[in-house]
Amino acid sequence: MIHRWMRNRRMESVSIQRSKQVFGRCSAVVCLLILMLCGCAGSSRDSKSGMFGMSSLPGYRGIRSRVDRMLGNEDESPLEMGRRFSAQERREVELCRIAYERRQYDEAIKLCKKATKKFKESSLGEEAQFYLAESWYALGRYAKAQDGYDQLFEDYPSTRYVEPATRRLFAIAQNWLEIAEPAVKSEIRTVSAERIVESKSEEKPGDPTLRVRILPNFHDRSRPIFDTQGRALQCLKAIWMNDPTGPLADDALMLTATHYQRHLNYVEADRYYEILREEYPESRHLESAFILGSHVKQMSYQGPYYEGEDLKGARRLKEQSRQLFPASLHQPQLRKDLDALYLQEAERHWSMVEYYRRKNRPRAIAIACVKLISEYPDTGYATEARKILRSIDRKELAGLPEVTEFLETLPQAAPAPVPPNRPGSPVKSVSQPTNAGRAKL
């Protein structure tokens, strides 16, 4: 009996503890509901008549925001909140614009800096950030203006000032590139379809900070401290990255590509020409993107002992250029380039013959010679390959019936090589099969 009584007492105590836990949880839920109701009522009444005064309670705003997130009733986005700013707050940003329009740029910069911090991530902050960059630009402090426009795009990716900002960035890039490379001033202006008349050719800049990028610039406040040309390229990149469908996107790509081409960085130039061809088929720079793109691909080729994809790509682009732009003034040069590419491809095959000769592998030599003669029959390399192929012992070619049959059909007198620069000479097309020999376009 005693044991049964003790067991019942323990069960009762356990049930009491469980009831307390359940009651505690229910109390927490009830308190949460009360806070929710008070928050809803307080938010509606505080905004209208100021009753209850819930917003003045410590920790109220944090509790309300967490409850709103739970219920999916979050406040509007920061840009939407800008519509509910008071008249005094809107006046602060309006003063920024007024100071800028009155050409009081130093005062505008002071007001805009304060407003951008106060109204961060709001429509008012967006306007203040734009006029901050505009004020720096008006003062000729282009490096600070570039930073301001970049900050505008970073904080407000869908900014309503995208068009004027990109135009400013393009003008800054042009200015810096012209200072750094005055000899190509007309070329830089041509990209944006601007007319310029030069009375005489300009010399290279004498400023050492322009020739040596690591030297700091402390005397010209219109330029950045380091690397003027690099910062100009950053301006151009910001244009086509933030406004890819804008009127200056293809101009920015073209100017970037030609800059790299002038500095013999053919790999980067080829990359930007390719973007221009693929993404902007309606651009007025399309012909240049094809012709110059084929040129930089050809110049990217490093020799017969390296990968030959650049040669194939250059040939393909030159053939496409001849077909897409038949009235182009570059047609004669394209023909010469195609002949040069033809000889370079033959040279690549000849390098394989020489490689196997050094390894003393007659069967591989025979196969390489057959391929060279079949694809490039009228070159000097093919003439040498015929001599080598005839000198190989037939016993070494056992088990290679195709090579043996090729030797039997090989004429005793080889055709004379075609001069690479002869006008009207046929060129090989990369669109034709490899065993089709040379074909006219």
Secondary structure, 3 states (H helix, E strand, C coil): CHHHHHHHHHHHHHHHHHHHHHHHHHHHHHHHHHHHHHHHHHHHHHCCCCCCCHHHCCCHHHHHHHHHHHHCCCCCCHHHHHHHCCHHHHHHHHHHHHHHHCCCHHHHHHHHHHHHHHCCCCHHHHHHHHHHHHHHHHCCCHHHHHHHHHHHHHHCCCCCCHHHHHHHHHHHHHHHHHHHCHHHHHHHHHHCCCCCCCCCCCCCCCCHHHHCCCCCCCCCCCCCCCCHHHHHHHHHHHHHHHCCCCCCHHHHHHHHHHHHHHCCCHHHHHHHHHHHHHHCCCCCCHHHHHHHHHHHHHHHCCCCCCCCHHHHHHHHHHHHHHHHCCCCCCHHHHHHHHHHHHHHHHHHHHHHHHHHHHHCCHHHHHHHHHHHHHHCCCCHHHHHHHHHHHHCCHHHHCCCHHHHHHHHHCCCCCCCCCCCCCCCCCCCCCCCCHHHCCCCC
